[in-house]
Amino acid sequence: MITTHVLDTALGKPGRDIAIDLERADGTGWTPIGSGRTDDDGRLRTLTPAGPVAPGTYRIRFHTGAYVSGFFPVVEIQFTVDDGAQHYHVPLLLSPYSYSTYRGS
């Protein structure tokens, strides 16, 4: 399973109603896997169904421009899934002029 959340570090609150897309590299480009919007807690728990995902390279695209005016209208994070049975949580810590991420649990 792959999940995410957004924390607005400038305001110290969840990033609500941010559109997110998840794609998987397929050798010739990117295949859409899931999409949605963050909830009131800044979370998107439904990028993939519960259970295993295929190993490979994924990217999450956070469409941040509609949420916050700043330097990054879209934040893209690519990561590798080695063991599809594990839970991959990929958070975004966002401010108008910077962002960071990590593999969460």
C-alpha positions, 0 to 999 in steps of 0.5 A: 500500500502507498499513502501520503500526507501533506503538512504545511510547515509555514502554518503548522497545519495539515495541507487540506484539499491538495490534488495528488497523482500516483504513477508507476514507471512502465518502461516507456513512460508513466502509468496512472495508479491512483489519484485523489485529494487530501482530507481535512487531516492532510492525508490521502489513504486511497492512492492504492487499495490496501494490500501489496503493490507491484515493485518498481519506480513510482512518482507522486505529484502534489499539485501545490500551486492551487493550495499555496502561492509560492515557488513550487506549483507542483512537487514531484517525488520519485521513489522505489518500491522493493518489497510491494508487501510493505506499507510505503508512506511518503509525506510532504512537508511544504512551505511556500519556498521549500519542501522535504520528504521522507519514508514514513511508516 
